[in-house]
Amino acid sequence: MGHDFGEFTQAWTRGLFLLIAIVFLNFKFKIYKPFKKSDWPWFIMIALAGGLNQAPYYYGFQHLNIGTATLLFYASLVIGGYLQSKLALKEKFTTTKIISLIIAISGISLIYRFSLTPSQIIPALLTCLAGFLGASTVVLTKKLSGNFHELQIMIGYFIMQVIFNLPLAIILNETLPDLTHSTAWLAQLAYAVSLFLANFSAIEGFKYLEGSIGSLIGMAEILFGVL
């Protein structure tokens, strides 16, 4: 995708595709129900995190080697998950959880080689930002997931992906790849489907887990990446 999609174009096109899909599903299954006043701040924070994290994530993985990007992203993801669980969910940190966090980050550093040049500082920082925002898109959903359908929570991600990334793509004169570039579009479709299924599963799973534990289990994605 990197040769055909700009950072912001890949985000808004995927967001638009998934937004249309959820709107269609809502017409068929009537999943939407009104938010209470106390629910809106959480929904907005989750939506902002989901809308903003796609471009920096993509940019980081395009400008860093895979090992460095993966290490930075997942370390930020799990640390962000711990911090947000403590601050937003008032979760207690036990000795076991802290040791598990240290072991998990040590494990990533053993799997992936870290290398960074001065010109890669900005991509590295953006990758860390994407990891922290990614934690928000799953940990904070615990404030809503018991009362609202997963698709209703997810729709905020995709609305914000379009709102934030489409104007920036226009300003930077990013263009859509030609439809004849089937490989790029098939990759985008696969990315969209995997993003949809992963977020749906994460919201459902985090409903039953503490935020820190869910963040640690989420690192299983690294094992699938290695495979």
PyMOL commands that set and color helices and strands:
alter all, ss='L'
color gray80, all
select helices_A, chain A and resi 7-29+40-52+54-63+66-89+95-111+118-143+150-171+182-206+211-218+220-226
alter helices_A, ss='H'
color red, helices_A
deselect
rebuild
show_as cartoon
